[in-house]
Amino acid sequence: MTKIILNSLADLRTLTVDTIIDVRSPAEYAEDHVPGASLLPVLDDFERDEVGTIYKQDSPFSARKVGGALVASNTAAHLQGYLASKDGSWQPLVYCWRGGQRSNAFATILDQVGWRVKLLKGGYQSYRHEIVQMLYKMQLPHRLMLISGSTGTAKTAASAATCCKGRTST
């Protein structure tokens, strides 16, 4: 298993992986995910809530025991389902929320099967950090313009003319 550190969004484009796998819960995935990622949750929404409740109300150790059993069971289902057709040369990139227990557990099992697994260090949060950097901390590579005005002032025509400026017909 190889841990991958994102230093920029361009790093995602240069990765040599066949599939990006998000192992977070369906609700987490629905809220946002790395574009093109496949959802293979190691805990469903109910299971995640259950493990979290045990963690807070009982103990982290008890939660890890319950969570470990659920992750193993759900990973087995993925191995017998979606992953069953993957050959030995298949290379996935796996991530969860922080790059912690869920993705590590899943990636370890895939690694033991024999696949060359890459694990996103820092998980979805590291991806999100790079998005925020690009949008709010770095200068964008293109110029943004705000077109505003009352109805009937030709905003649509101005926008269309701006969009096509500099293009040549072939």
Beta strands, then each sheet from edge to edge (+ up, - down):
strand 1: 2-4
strand 2: 19-22
strand 3: 38-39
strand 4: 92-95
strand 5: 118-120
sheet 1: 1+ 5+ 4+ 2+ 3+
end
